[in-house]
C-alpha cells in the first residue's frame, strides 16, 4: 500500500490533472457510510504521516514539491491530499484510484462526495486519493 501511494503521488505531481473525470460523469450519491478501519488518529503510509481529516472520513497529508522541477526558480510548494482507505480489510487491496479536478481553480477535495459516490462500487478493495492541485483547496497558492 505504501509503495502504491508513493507511486501515485509521484505520478500526480509530475502529470497534473491528466486523470480527471469529466464533470458530466459525476453522480450525486451519498458518500459511503463506513470505512471499516478508520479508527486510528494517524497512519503512516510510506514515508508520510497522515492524520484524520477534520471534516471527512479520510486521512489528510501533504507533500512538498519543488516550485520549479527544473530548478531555475527556487522554493517549494505544499500539495495537500485526502486518502480514503478501502473498506474490505479481509482481502488484499487492489490498485488505488486517484482523482484530480479538471478545471482551473477547483479543489478536488471540495468534490469528495461526488467522487465517493462515483467510485462507491470500487471502494471495497481500492483506496481513493484526492489531491488538491497547487493553489486550490488546502494546497498552497502560488504567489
N, CA, C and O atoms as CSV, one atom per row, in Angstrom:
chain,resi,resn,atom,element,x,y,z
A,1,UNK,N,N,0.828,-1.184,0.000
A,1,UNK,CA,C,0.000,0.000,0.000
A,1,UNK,C,C,0.874,1.250,0.000
A,1,UNK,O,O,0.574,2.198,-0.726
A,2,UNK,N,N,1.926,1.281,0.778
A,2,UNK,CA,C,2.784,2.454,0.867
A,2,UNK,C,C,3.448,2.741,-0.472
A,2,UNK,O,O,3.523,3.890,-0.908
A,3,UNK,N,N,3.926,1.685,-1.119
A,3,UNK,CA,C,4.593,1.877,-2.404
A,3,UNK,C,C,3.608,2.396,-3.451
A,3,UNK,O,O,3.951,3.267,-4.251
A,4,UNK,N,N,2.389,1.864,-3.443
A,4,UNK,CA,C,1.388,2.307,-4.413
A,4,UNK,C,C,1.058,3.781,-4.212
A,4,UNK,O,O,0.982,4.533,-5.183
A,5,UNK,N,N,0.859,4.210,-2.950
A,5,UNK,CA,C,0.543,5.612,-2.692
A,5,UNK,C,C,1.696,6.496,-3.141
A,5,UNK,O,O,1.472,7.539,-3.755
A,6,UNK,N,N,2.927,6.092,-2.842
A,6,UNK,CA,C,4.082,6.884,-3.239
A,6,UNK,C,C,4.160,7.019,-4.754
A,6,UNK,O,O,4.439,8.104,-5.264
A,7,UNK,N,N,3.915,5.931,-5.477
A,7,UNK,CA,C,3.946,5.980,-6.936
A,7,UNK,C,C,2.841,6.871,-7.487
A,7,UNK,O,O,3.059,7.614,-8.444
A,8,UNK,N,N,1.663,6.800,-6.892
A,8,UNK,CA,C,0.555,7.649,-7.342
A,8,UNK,C,C,0.864,9.114,-7.066
A,8,UNK,O,O,0.584,9.968,-7.907
A,9,UNK,N,N,1.427,9.418,-5.919
A,9,UNK,CA,C,1.741,10.814,-5.606
A,9,UNK,C,C,2.776,11.356,-6.585
A,9,UNK,O,O,2.663,12.496,-7.036
A,10,UNK,N,N,3.768,10.565,-6.913
A,10,UNK,CA,C,4.775,10.998,-7.879
A,10,UNK,C,C,4.117,11.251,-9.227
A,10,UNK,O,O,4.382,12.265,-9.872
A,11,UNK,N,N,3.269,10.340,-9.647
A,11,UNK,CA,C,2.559,10.495,-10.916
A,11,UNK,C,C,1.727,11.768,-10.918
A,11,UNK,O,O,1.731,12.514,-11.896
A,12,UNK,N,N,1.023,12.015,-9.841
A,12,UNK,CA,C,0.158,13.190,-9.744
A,12,UNK,C,C,0.982,14.460,-9.850
A,12,UNK,O,O,0.640,15.374,-10.600
A,13,UNK,N,N,2.055,14.509,-9.106
A,13,UNK,CA,C,2.845,15.728,-9.054
A,13,UNK,C,C,3.531,16.007,-10.385
A,13,UNK,O,O,3.752,17.167,-10.733
A,14,UNK,N,N,3.869,14.965,-11.131
A,14,UNK,CA,C,4.518,15.157,-12.414
A,14,UNK,C,C,3.522,15.355,-13.553
A,14,UNK,O,O,3.769,16.135,-14.473
A,15,UNK,N,N,2.403,14.650,-13.488
A,15,UNK,CA,C,1.475,14.660,-14.618
A,15,UNK,C,C,0.351,15.671,-14.477
A,15,UNK,O,O,-0.260,16.036,-15.481
A,16,UNK,N,N,0.060,16.131,-13.284
A,16,UNK,CA,C,-1.010,17.098,-13.104
A,16,UNK,C,C,-2.379,16.477,-13.249
A,16,UNK,O,O,-2.598,15.345,-12.816
A,17,UNK,N,N,-3.311,17.205,-13.856
A,17,UNK,CA,C,-4.713,16.780,-13.860
A,17,UNK,C,C,-5.074,15.811,-14.973
A,17,UNK,O,O,-6.231,15.801,-15.393
A,18,UNK,N,N,-4.159,15.001,-15.471
A,18,UNK,CA,C,-4.457,14.147,-16.613
A,18,UNK,C,C,-5.429,13.025,-16.284
A,18,UNK,O,O,-5.916,12.368,-17.204
A,19,UNK,N,N,-5.730,12.779,-15.028
A,19,UNK,CA,C,-6.630,11.707,-14.665
A,19,UNK,C,C,-8.008,12.197,-14.264
A,19,UNK,O,O,-8.793,11.419,-13.722
A,20,UNK,N,N,-8.323,13.425,-14.502
A,20,UNK,CA,C,-9.584,13.998,-14.019
A,20,UNK,C,C,-10.785,13.383,-14.725
A,20,UNK,O,O,-10.751,13.116,-15.926
A,21,UNK,N,N,-11.841,13.164,-13.959
A,21,UNK,CA,C,-13.092,12.661,-14.520
A,21,UNK,C,C,-13.897,13.833,-15.055
A,21,UNK,O,O,-13.975,14.875,-14.404
A,22,UNK,N,N,-14.502,13.678,-16.236
A,22,UNK,CA,C,-15.342,14.764,-16.739
A,22,UNK,C,C,-16.490,15.036,-15.779
A,22,UNK,O,O,-17.030,14.110,-15.173
A,23,UNK,N,N,-16.862,16.302,-15.639
A,23,UNK,CA,C,-17.905,16.666,-14.686
A,23,UNK,C,C,-19.214,15.953,-14.986
A,23,UNK,O,O,-19.973,15.653,-14.064
A,24,UNK,N,N,-19.494,15.674,-16.255
A,24,UNK,CA,C,-20.755,15.031,-16.606
A,24,UNK,C,C,-20.861,13.611,-16.065
A,24,UNK,O,O,-21.963,13.068,-15.988
A,25,UNK,N,N,-19.731,12.993,-15.683
A,25,UNK,CA,C,-19.785,11.626,-15.157
A,25,UNK,C,C,-19.979,11.590,-13.650
A,25,UNK,O,O,-20.156,10.512,-13.081
A,26,UNK,N,N,-19.948,12.747,-12.988
A,26,UNK,CA,C,-20.084,12.765,-11.541
A,26,UNK,C,C,-21.546,12.604,-11.157
A,26,UNK,O,O,-22.418,13.258,-11.729
A,27,UNK,N,N,-21.812,11.744,-10.200
A,27,UNK,CA,C,-23.169,11.483,-9.752
A,27,UNK,C,C,-23.347,12.024,-8.345
A,27,UNK,O,O,-22.390,12.079,-7.573
A,28,UNK,N,N,-24.530,12.414,-8.016
A,28,UNK,CA,C,-24.823,12.977,-6.701
A,28,UNK,C,C,-25.289,11.875,-5.749
A,28,UNK,O,O,-26.442,11.873,-5.318
A,29,UNK,N,N,-24.407,10.950,-5.424
A,29,UNK,CA,C,-24.717,9.883,-4.479
A,29,UNK,C,C,-24.101,10.224,-3.138
A,29,UNK,O,O,-23.085,10.916,-3.087
A,30,UNK,N,N,-24.690,9.756,-2.055
A,30,UNK,CA,C,-24.053,9.987,-0.755
A,30,UNK,C,C,-22.749,9.209,-0.663
A,30,UNK,O,O,-22.568,8.179,-1.313
A,31,UNK,N,N,-21.861,9.722,0.148
A,31,UNK,CA,C,-20.585,9.037,0.355
A,31,UNK,C,C,-20.811,7.724,1.091
A,31,UNK,O,O,-21.783,7.594,1.835
A,32,UNK,N,N,-19.913,6.735,0.892
A,32,UNK,CA,C,-20.037,5.501,1.662
A,32,UNK,C,C,-20.075,5.821,3.146
A,32,UNK,O,O,-19.350,6.696,3.618
A,33,UNK,N,N,-20.916,5.115,3.877
A,33,UNK,CA,C,-21.182,5.441,5.271
A,33,UNK,C,C,-20.074,5.016,6.215
A,33,UNK,O,O,-19.894,5.634,7.265
A,34,UNK,N,N,-19.333,3.986,5.872
A,34,UNK,CA,C,-18.357,3.481,6.840
A,34,UNK,C,C,-17.048,3.147,6.156
A,34,UNK,O,O,-17.025,2.608,5.050
A,35,UNK,N,N,-15.989,3.467,6.814
A,35,UNK,CA,C,-14.679,2.988,6.408
A,35,UNK,C,C,-14.231,2.116,7.561
A,35,UNK,O,O,-13.943,2.603,8.655
A,36,UNK,N,N,-14.175,0.814,7.301
A,36,UNK,CA,C,-14.054,-0.191,8.351
A,36,UNK,C,C,-12.859,0.026,9.269
A,36,UNK,O,O,-12.964,-0.243,10.465
A,37,UNK,N,N,-11.749,0.492,8.768
A,37,UNK,CA,C,-10.556,0.604,9.606
A,37,UNK,C,C,-10.150,2.067,9.812
A,37,UNK,O,O,-8.965,2.401,9.803
A,38,UNK,N,N,-11.132,2.912,9.995
A,38,UNK,CA,C,-10.883,4.327,10.234
A,38,UNK,C,C,-10.916,4.606,11.734
A,38,UNK,O,O,-11.674,5.456,12.202
A,39,UNK,N,N,-10.102,3.895,12.466
A,39,UNK,CA,C,-10.148,4.010,13.918
A,39,UNK,C,C,-8.923,4.704,14.509
A,39,UNK,O,O,-8.946,5.100,15.674
A,40,UNK,N,N,-7.875,4.855,13.743
A,40,UNK,CA,C,-6.652,5.453,14.261
A,40,UNK,C,C,-6.630,6.955,13.991
A,40,UNK,O,O,-7.164,7.420,12.984
A,41,UNK,N,N,-6.012,7.703,14.893
A,41,UNK,CA,C,-5.875,9.148,14.706
A,41,UNK,C,C,-4.910,9.478,13.581
A,41,UNK,O,O,-5.068,10.490,12.899
A,42,UNK,N,N,-3.915,8.627,13.386
A,42,UNK,CA,C,-2.956,8.848,12.305
A,42,UNK,C,C,-2.454,7.501,11.804
A,42,UNK,O,O,-2.497,6.495,12.513
A,43,UNK,N,N,-1.979,7.510,10.569
A,43,UNK,CA,C,-1.388,6.313,9.977
A,43,UNK,C,C,-0.117,6.730,9.247
A,43,UNK,O,O,0.067,7.899,8.909
A,44,UNK,N,N,0.736,5.775,9.015
A,44,UNK,CA,C,1.958,6.019,8.252
A,44,UNK,C,C,1.836,5.265,6.935
A,44,UNK,O,O,1.591,4.059,6.912
A,45,UNK,N,N,2.010,5.991,5.846
A,45,UNK,CA,C,1.966,5.406,4.510
A,45,UNK,C,C,3.280,5.765,3.835
A,45,UNK,O,O,3.517,6.926,3.499
A,46,UNK,N,N,4.121,4.777,3.640
A,46,UNK,CA,C,5.454,5.054,3.112
A,46,UNK,C,C,6.205,5.935,4.086
A,46,UNK,O,O,6.318,5.597,5.265
A,47,UNK,N,N,6.712,7.043,3.621
A,47,UNK,CA,C,7.433,7.974,4.488
A,47,UNK,C,C,6.532,9.094,5.007
A,47,UNK,O,O,7.004,10.017,5.669
A,48,UNK,N,N,5.232,9.011,4.705
A,48,UNK,CA,C,4.310,10.080,5.096
A,48,UNK,C,C,3.496,9.711,6.320
A,48,UNK,O,O,3.018,8.582,6.435
A,49,UNK,N,N,3.336,10.654,7.231
A,49,UNK,CA,C,2.418,10.517,8.358
A,49,UNK,C,C,1.128,11.236,7.988
A,49,UNK,O,O,1.128,12.442,7.742
A,50,UNK,N,N,0.038,10.493,7.950
A,50,UNK,CA,C,-1.262,11.066,7.630
A,50,UNK,C,C,-2.085,11.137,8.901
A,50,UNK,O,O,-1.971,10.271,9.768
A,51,UNK,N,N,-2.911,12.161,9.016
A,51,UNK,CA,C,-3.750,12.339,10.200
A,51,UNK,C,C,-5.217,12.380,9.766
A,51,UNK,O,O,-5.531,12.680,8.614
A,52,UNK,N,N,-6.097,12.075,10.703
A,52,UNK,CA,C,-7.523,12.133,10.397
A,52,UNK,C,C,-7.895,13.524,9.902
A,52,UNK,O,O,-7.507,14.532,10.492
A,53,UNK,N,N,-8.643,13.562,8.826
A,53,UNK,CA,C,-9.140,14.841,8.318
A,53,UNK,C,C,-10.229,15.352,9.259
A,53,UNK,O,O,-11.015,14.557,9.774
A,54,UNK,N,N,-10.289,16.648,9.489
A,54,UNK,CA,C,-11.287,17.174,10.427
A,54,UNK,C,C,-12.729,17.046,9.930
A,54,UNK,O,O,-13.642,16.910,10.744
A,55,UNK,N,N,-12.953,17.085,8.616
A,55,UNK,CA,C,-14.318,17.100,8.093
A,55,UNK,C,C,-14.594,16.025,7.057
A,55,UNK,O,O,-15.499,16.176,6.236
A,56,UNK,N,N,-13.830,14.944,7.084
A,56,UNK,CA,C,-14.018,13.880,6.094
A,56,UNK,C,C,-13.599,12.546,6.703
A,56,UNK,O,O,-12.712,12.513,7.556
A,57,UNK,N,N,-14.224,11.441,6.280
A,57,UNK,CA,C,-13.819,10.121,6.773
A,57,UNK,C,C,-12.577,9.634,6.032
A,57,UNK,O,O,-12.595,8.591,5.379
A,58,UNK,N,N,-11.512,10.399,6.144
A,58,UNK,CA,C,-10.282,10.126,5.402
A,58,UNK,C,C,-9.096,10.555,6.247
A,58,UNK,O,O,-9.247,11.131,7.324
A,59,UNK,N,N,-7.915,10.257,5.729
A,59,UNK,CA,C,-6.677,10.729,6.331
A,59,UNK,C,C,-6.106,11.815,5.434
A,59,UNK,O,O,-6.101,11.676,4.211
A,60,UNK,N,N,-5.625,12.892,6.036
A,60,UNK,CA,C,-5.072,14.021,5.305
A,60,UNK,C,C,-3.553,14.014,5.397
A,60,UNK,O,O,-2.972,13.557,6.382
A,61,UNK,N,N,-2.938,14.523,4.366
A,61,UNK,CA,C,-1.494,14.633,4.351
A,61,UNK,C,C,-1.065,15.658,3.325
A,61,UNK,O,O,-1.891,16.259,2.638
A,62,UNK,N,N,0.229,15.844,3.231
A,62,UNK,CA,C,0.772,16.775,2.254
A,62,UNK,C,C,2.176,16.343,1.868
A,62,UNK,O,O,2.842,15.599,2.588
A,63,UNK,N,N,2.602,16.827,0.721
A,63,UNK,CA,C,3.967,16.623,0.256
A,63,UNK,C,C,4.504,17.966,-0.201
A,63,UNK,O,O,3.756,18.809,-0.698
A,64,UNK,N,N,5.794,18.160,-0.032
A,64,UNK,CA,C,6.447,19.353,-0.556
A,64,UNK,C,C,6.956,19.026,-1.950
A,64,UNK,O,O,7.605,18.001,-2.162
A,65,UNK,N,N,6.658,19.899,-2.888
A,65,UNK,CA,C,7.064,19.719,-4.267
A,65,UNK,C,C,7.889,20.935,-4.675
A,65,UNK,O,O,7.588,22.061,-4.277
A,66,UNK,N,N,8.919,20.703,-5.464
A,66,UNK,CA,C,9.695,21.832,-5.959
A,66,UNK,C,C,8.779,22.771,-6.739
A,66,UNK,O,O,7.978,22.321,-7.558
A,67,UNK,N,N,8.893,24.045,-6.494
A,67,UNK,CA,C,8.102,25.028,-7.213
A,67,UNK,C,C,8.395,24.940,-8.711
A,67,UNK,O,O,7.497,25.074,-9.543
A,68,UNK,N,N,9.633,24.720,-9.027
A,68,UNK,CA,C,10.066,24.565,-10.420
A,68,UNK,C,C,10.879,23.275,-10.506
A,68,UNK,O,O,12.031,23.256,-10.073
A,69,UNK,N,N,10.315,22.201,-11.051
A,69,UNK,CA,C,11.030,20.917,-11.094
A,69,UNK,C,C,12.369,20.982,-11.825
A,69,UNK,O,O,13.242,20.153,-11.569
A,70,UNK,N,N,12.550,21.940,-12.721
A,70,UNK,CA,C,13.816,22.084,-13.439
A,70,UNK,C,C,14.868,22.711,-12.538
A,70,UNK,O,O,16.062,22.479,-12.726
A,71,UNK,N,N,14.434,23.508,-11.557
A,71,UNK,CA,C,15.358,24.093,-10.599
A,71,UNK,C,C,15.774,25.513,-10.888
A,71,UNK,O,O,16.625,26.054,-10.182
A,72,UNK,N,N,15.205,26.138,-11.903
A,72,UNK,CA,C,15.575,27.517,-12.205
A,72,UNK,C,C,14.972,28.499,-11.215
A,72,UNK,O,O,15.551,29.552,-10.945
A,73,UNK,N,N,13.805,28.155,-10.672
A,73,UNK,CA,C,13.154,29.006,-9.664
A,73,UNK,C,C,13.232,28.270,-8.335
A,73,UNK,O,O,12.735,27.149,-8.229
A,74,UNK,N,N,13.844,28.870,-7.316
A,74,UNK,CA,C,13.963,28.172,-6.038
A,74,UNK,C,C,12.623,28.128,-5.287
A,74,UNK,O,O,11.702,28.895,-5.570
A,75,UNK,N,N,12.552,27.216,-4.334
A,75,UNK,CA,C,11.394,27.158,-3.456
A,75,UNK,C,C,10.583,25.892,-3.626
A,75,UNK,O,O,10.777,25.120,-4.565
A,76,UNK,N,N,9.669,25.704,-2.693
A,76,UNK,CA,C,8.789,24.542,-2.708
A,76,UNK,C,C,7.351,25.004,-2.511
A,76,UNK,O,O,7.092,26.144,-2.125
A,77,UNK,N,N,6.441,24.106,-2.781
A,77,UNK,CA,C,5.030,24.361,-2.586
A,77,UNK,C,C,4.425,23.133,-1.921
A,77,UNK,O,O,4.778,22.003,-2.258
A,78,UNK,N,N,3.518,23.351,-0.983
A,78,UNK,CA,C,2.894,22.247,-0.257
A,78,UNK,C,C,1.621,21.814,-0.979
A,78,UNK,O,O,0.721,22.623,-1.205
A,79,UNK,N,N,1.552,20.535,-1.339
A,79,UNK,CA,C,0.390,19.955,-2.010
A,79,UNK,C,C,-0.322,19.056,-1.001
A,79,UNK,O,O,0.287,18.143,-0.444
A,80,UNK,N,N,-1.608,19.312,-0.765
A,80,UNK,CA,C,-2.379,18.573,0.231
A,80,UNK,C,C,-3.295,17.563,-0.447
A,80,UNK,O,O,-3.690,17.734,-1.600
A,81,UNK,N,N,-3.625,16.507,0.293
A,81,UNK,CA,C,-4.490,15.469,-0.244
A,81,UNK,C,C,-5.297,14.805,0.855
A,81,UNK,O,O,-4.978,14.914,2.039
A,82,UNK,N,N,-6.356,14.111,0.436
A,82,UNK,CA,C,-7.159,13.258,1.316
A,82,UNK,C,C,-7.030,11.832,0.810
A,82,UNK,O,O,-7.084,11.581,-0.394
A,83,UNK,N,N,-6.858,10.900,1.743
A,83,UNK,CA,C,-6.647,9.492,1.410
A,83,UNK,C,C,-7.739,8.669,2.089
A,83,UNK,O,O,-7.749,8.526,3.311
A,84,UNK,N,N,-8.659,8.130,1.287
A,84,UNK,CA,C,-9.770,7.318,1.781
A,84,UNK,C,C,-9.374,5.849,1.678
A,84,UNK,O,O,-9.059,5.359,0.593
A,85,UNK,N,N,-9.391,5.154,2.802
A,85,UNK,CA,C,-8.981,3.755,2.827
A,85,UNK,C,C,-10.083,2.845,2.303
A,85,UNK,O,O,-11.270,3.140,2.444
A,86,UNK,N,N,-9.675,1.740,1.700
A,86,UNK,CA,C,-10.643,0.745,1.230
A,86,UNK,C,C,-11.412,0.169,2.420
A,86,UNK,O,O,-10.940,0.216,3.556
A,87,UNK,N,N,-12.583,-0.367,2.150
A,87,UNK,CA,C,-13.486,-0.797,3.217
A,87,UNK,C,C,-13.249,-2.240,3.645
A,87,UNK,O,O,-13.245,-2.532,4.840
A,88,UNK,N,N,-13.054,-3.137,2.699
A,88,UNK,CA,C,-12.938,-4.566,2.991
A,88,UNK,C,C,-11.494,-4.912,3.359
A,88,UNK,O,O,-10.641,-5.036,2.480
A,89,UNK,N,N,-11.223,-5.065,4.636
A,89,UNK,CA,C,-9.862,-5.380,5.076
A,89,UNK,C,C,-9.592,-6.875,5.116
A,89,UNK,O,O,-8.490,-7.291,5.473
A,90,UNK,N,N,-10.588,-7.700,4.754
A,90,UNK,CA,C,-10.379,-9.146,4.766
A,90,UNK,C,C,-9.650,-9.622,3.515
A,90,UNK,O,O,-9.200,-10.767,3.460
A,91,UNK,N,N,-9.528,-8.755,2.509
A,91,UNK,CA,C,-8.844,-9.102,1.271
A,91,UNK,C,C,-7.728,-8.097,1.007
A,91,UNK,O,O,-7.751,-6.979,1.522
A,92,UNK,N,N,-6.753,-8.509,0.200
A,92,UNK,CA,C,-5.698,-7.588,-0.189
A,92,UNK,C,C,-6.305,-6.463,-1.025
A,92,UNK,O,O,-7.197,-6.708,-1.836
A,93,UNK,N,N,-5.828,-5.235,-0.833
A,93,UNK,CA,C,-6.363,-4.133,-1.635
A,93,UNK,C,C,-5.893,-4.228,-3.082
A,93,UNK,O,O,-4.842,-4.796,-3.377
A,94,UNK,N,N,-6.697,-3.659,-3.975
A,94,UNK,CA,C,-6.319,-3.529,-5.374
A,94,UNK,C,C,-5.680,-2.153,-5.567
A,94,UNK,O,O,-5.537,-1.392,-4.610
A,95,UNK,N,N,-5.299,-1.839,-6.797
A,95,UNK,CA,C,-4.656,-0.556,-7.063
A,95,UNK,C,C,-5.557,0.596,-6.624
A,95,UNK,O,O,-6.778,0.513,-6.749
A,96,UNK,N,N,-4.957,1.667,-6.111
A,96,UNK,CA,C,-5.766,2.806,-5.667
A,96,UNK,C,C,-6.321,3.593,-6.844
A,96,UNK,O,O,-5.840,3.487,-7.972
A,97,UNK,N,N,-7.334,4.375,-6.555
A,97,UNK,CA,C,-7.924,5.294,-7.525
A,97,UNK,C,C,-7.441,6.689,-7.163
A,97,UNK,O,O,-7.416,7.056,-5.988
A,98,UNK,N,N,-7.058,7.466,-8.168
A,98,UNK,CA,C,-6.641,8.836,-7.936
A,98,UNK,C,C,-7.553,9.741,-8.748
A,98,UNK,O,O,-7.798,9.486,-9.927
A,99,UNK,N,N,-8.048,10.786,-8.128
A,99,UNK,CA,C,-8.898,11.743,-8.826
A,99,UNK,C,C,-8.339,13.143,-8.645
A,99,UNK,O,O,-7.854,13.501,-7.572
A,100,UNK,N,N,-8.414,13.923,-9.705
A,100,UNK,CA,C,-7.993,15.320,-9.654
A,100,UNK,C,C,-8.999,16.142,-10.438
A,100,UNK,O,O,-9.401,15.753,-11.534
A,101,UNK,N,N,-9.398,17.251,-9.897
A,101,UNK,CA,C,-10.373,18.141,-10.534
A,101,UNK,C,C,-9.786,18.697,-11.825
A,101,UNK,O,O,-8.592,18.992,-11.885
A,102,UNK,N,N,-10.606,18.843,-12.850
A,102,UNK,CA,C,-10.103,19.214,-14.164
A,102,UNK,C,C,-10.054,20.701,-14.464
A,102,UNK,O,O,-9.232,21.124,-15.277
A,103,UNK,N,N,-10.890,21.501,-13.846
A,103,UNK,CA,C,-10.918,22.919,-14.182
A,103,UNK,C,C,-9.962,23.725,-13.347
A,103,UNK,O,O,-9.645,23.338,-12.223
A,104,UNK,N,N,-9.495,24.841,-13.874
A,104,UNK,CA,C,-8.601,25.668,-13.055
A,104,UNK,C,C,-9.360,26.281,-11.883
A,104,UNK,O,O,-10.458,26.814,-12.042
A,105,UNK,N,N,-8.760,26.195,-10.726
A,105,UNK,CA,C,-9.331,26.844,-9.557
A,105,UNK,C,C,-10.269,26.015,-8.714
A,105,UNK,O,O,-10.775,26.517,-7.710
A,106,UNK,N,N,-10.527,24.775,-9.071
A,106,UNK,CA,C,-11.436,23.939,-8.301
A,106,UNK,C,C,-10.658,22.953,-7.444
A,106,UNK,O,O,-9.697,22.341,-7.910
A,107,UNK,N,N,-11.069,22.800,-6.204
A,107,UNK,CA,C,-10.414,21.873,-5.279
A,107,UNK,C,C,-10.987,20.475,-5.449
A,107,UNK,O,O,-12.205,20.299,-5.425
A,108,UNK,N,N,-10.139,19.495,-5.619
A,108,UNK,CA,C,-10.583,18.105,-5.740
A,108,UNK,C,C,-11.284,17.667,-4.463
A,108,UNK,O,O,-12.318,17.002,-4.522
A,109,UNK,N,N,-10.735,18.030,-3.314
A,109,UNK,CA,C,-11.349,17.613,-2.048
A,109,UNK,C,C,-12.707,18.275,-1.843
A,109,UNK,O,O,-13.522,17.776,-1.068
A,110,UNK,N,N,-12.960,19.381,-2.519
A,110,UNK,CA,C,-14.260,20.021,-2.450
A,110,UNK,C,C,-15.347,19.213,-3.144
A,110,UNK,O,O,-16.536,19.433,-2.912
A,111,UNK,N,N,-14.941,18.285,-3.987
A,111,UNK,CA,C,-15.877,17.396,-4.691
A,111,UNK,C,C,-15.814,15.977,-4.148
A,111,UNK,O,O,-16.174,15.032,-4.850
A,112,UNK,N,N,-15.364,15.814,-2.912
A,112,UNK,CA,C,-15.162,14.464,-2.369
A,112,UNK,C,C,-16.445,13.643,-2.364
A,112,UNK,O,O,-16.400,12.450,-2.663
A,113,UNK,N,N,-17.580,14.239,-2.036
A,113,UNK,CA,C,-18.840,13.483,-2.013
A,113,UNK,C,C,-19.170,12.927,-3.392
A,113,UNK,O,O,-19.647,11.799,-3.516
A,114,UNK,N,N,-18.912,13.727,-4.429
A,114,UNK,CA,C,-19.180,13.256,-5.791
A,114,UNK,C,C,-18.234,12.123,-6.176
A,114,UNK,O,O,-18.663,11.135,-6.773
A,115,UNK,N,N,-16.965,12.255,-5.843
A,115,UNK,CA,C,-16.006,11.186,-6.163
A,115,UNK,C,C,-16.309,9.914,-5.381
A,115,UNK,O,O,-16.213,8.814,-5.925
A,116,UNK,N,N,-16.673,10.058,-4.112
A,116,UNK,CA,C,-17.021,8.877,-3.313
A,116,UNK,C,C,-18.256,8.186,-3.878
A,116,UNK,O,O,-18.323,6.957,-3.895
A,117,UNK,N,N,-19.221,8.954,-4.336
A,117,UNK,CA,C,-20.407,8.373,-4.957
A,117,UNK,C,C,-20.086,7.703,-6.284
A,117,UNK,O,O,-20.568,6.606,-6.566
A,118,UNK,N,N,-19.274,8.362,-7.093
A,118,UNK,CA,C,-18.895,7.830,-8.394
A,118,UNK,C,C,-18.147,6.509,-8.262
A,118,UNK,O,O,-18.411,5.561,-9.003
A,119,UNK,N,N,-17.218,6.452,-7.322
A,119,UNK,CA,C,-16.364,5.272,-7.187
A,119,UNK,C,C,-16.839,4.284,-6.125
A,119,UNK,O,O,-16.141,3.308,-5.850
A,120,UNK,N,N,-18.009,4.511,-5.520
A,120,UNK,CA,C,-18.506,3.658,-4.432
A,120,UNK,C,C,-18.424,2.165,-4.731
A,120,UNK,O,O,-18.015,1.405,-3.853
A,121,UNK,N,N,-18.794,1.707,-5.928
A,121,UNK,CA,C,-18.722,0.262,-6.191
A,121,UNK,C,C,-17.303,-0.312,-6.157
A,121,UNK,O,O,-17.137,-1.528,-6.060
A,122,UNK,N,N,-16.298,0.528,-6.233
A,122,UNK,CA,C,-14.912,0.065,-6.289
A,122,UNK,C,C,-14.166,0.202,-4.961
A,122,UNK,O,O,-13.050,-0.299,-4.823
A,123,UNK,N,N,-14.775,0.879,-3.986
A,123,UNK,CA,C,-14.046,1.223,-2.772
A,123,UNK,C,C,-13.943,0.102,-1.746
A,123,UNK,O,O,-13.286,0.272,-0.718
A,124,UNK,N,N,-14.577,-1.041,-2.000
A,124,UNK,CA,C,-14.384,-2.170,-1.091
A,124,UNK,C,C,-12.914,-2.552,-1.010
A,124,UNK,O,O,-12.398,-2.828,0.074
A,125,UNK,N,N,-12.237,-2.569,-2.162
A,125,UNK,CA,C,-10.841,-3.032,-2.185
A,125,UNK,C,C,-9.858,-1.994,-2.708
A,125,UNK,O,O,-8.667,-2.280,-2.829
A,126,UNK,N,N,-10.333,-0.804,-3.016
A,126,UNK,CA,C,-9.449,0.229,-3.555
A,126,UNK,C,C,-9.474,1.465,-2.664
A,126,UNK,O,O,-10.536,1.916,-2.235
A,127,UNK,N,N,-8.294,2.003,-2.393
A,127,UNK,CA,C,-8.190,3.277,-1.708
A,127,UNK,C,C,-8.475,4.381,-2.719
A,127,UNK,O,O,-8.340,4.177,-3.926
A,128,UNK,N,N,-8.869,5.546,-2.225
A,128,UNK,CA,C,-9.154,6.697,-3.084
A,128,UNK,C,C,-8.281,7.857,-2.632
A,128,UNK,O,O,-8.275,8.221,-1.456
A,129,UNK,N,N,-7.556,8.427,-3.562
A,129,UNK,CA,C,-6.667,9.550,-3.286
A,129,UNK,C,C,-7.189,10.785,-4.010
A,129,UNK,O,O,-7.310,10.788,-5.235
A,130,UNK,N,N,-7.497,11.830,-3.251
A,130,UNK,CA,C,-7.961,13.093,-3.808
A,130,UNK,C,C,-6.900,14.148,-3.545
A,130,UNK,O,O,-6.570,14.427,-2.392
A,131,UNK,N,N,-6.364,14.735,-4.605
A,131,UNK,CA,C,-5.260,15.683,-4.476
A,131,UNK,C,C,-5.720,17.064,-4.898
A,131,UNK,O,O,-6.246,17.241,-5.997
A,132,UNK,N,N,-5.524,18.041,-4.027
A,132,UNK,CA,C,-5.786,19.437,-4.379
A,132,UNK,C,C,-4.571,19.973,-5.119
A,132,UNK,O,O,-3.474,20.050,-4.564
A,133,UNK,N,N,-4.776,20.340,-6.366
A,133,UNK,CA,C,-3.669,20.883,-7.140
A,133,UNK,C,C,-3.201,22.199,-6.534
A,133,UNK,O,O,-3.925,22.825,-5.760
A,134,UNK,N,N,-2.006,22.610,-6.884
A,134,UNK,CA,C,-1.453,23.829,-6.305
A,134,UNK,C,C,-2.398,25.001,-6.503
A,134,UNK,O,O,-2.957,25.203,-7.581
A,135,UNK,N,N,-2.561,25.768,-5.433
A,135,UNK,CA,C,-3.422,26.931,-5.477
A,135,UNK,C,C,-4.901,26.646,-5.314
A,135,UNK,O,O,-5.713,27.565,-5.426
A,136,UNK,N,N,-5.287,25.382,-5.050
A,136,UNK,CA,C,-6.694,25.051,-4.861
A,136,UNK,C,C,-6.874,24.341,-3.530
A,136,UNK,O,O,-5.930,23.757,-2.998
A,137,UNK,N,N,-8.081,24.391,-2.996
A,137,UNK,CA,C,-8.388,23.685,-1.756
A,137,UNK,C,C,-7.412,24.013,-0.655
A,137,UNK,O,O,-7.185,25.179,-0.329
A,138,UNK,N,N,-6.831,22.962,-0.078
A,138,UNK,CA,C,-5.889,23.143,1.029
A,138,UNK,C,C,-4.439,23.224,0.572
A,138,UNK,O,O,-3.546,23.421,1.396
A,139,UNK,N,N,-4.189,23.075,-0.728
A,139,UNK,CA,C,-2.825,23.189,-1.228
A,139,UNK,C,C,-2.392,24.648,-1.262
A,139,UNK,O,O,-3.212,25.557,-1.388
A,140,UNK,N,N,-1.105,24.844,-1.149
A,140,UNK,CA,C,-0.543,26.188,-1.082
A,140,UNK,C,C,-0.747,26.916,-2.407
A,140,UNK,O,O,-0.614,26.331,-3.482
A,141,UNK,N,N,-1.068,28.184,-2.310
A,141,UNK,CA,C,-1.227,29.025,-3.510
A,141,UNK,C,C,0.121,29.511,-4.011
A,141,UNK,O,O,1.080,29.624,-3.247
A,142,UNK,N,N,0.181,29.794,-5.294
A,142,UNK,CA,C,1.364,30.435,-5.862
A,142,UNK,C,C,1.264,31.921,-5.587
A,142,UNK,O,O,0.176,32.495,-5.635
A,143,UNK,N,N,2.375,32.535,-5.306
A,143,UNK,CA,C,2.373,33.969,-5.011
A,143,UNK,C,C,2.937,34.746,-6.152
A,143,UNK,O,O,3.015,35.972,-6.085
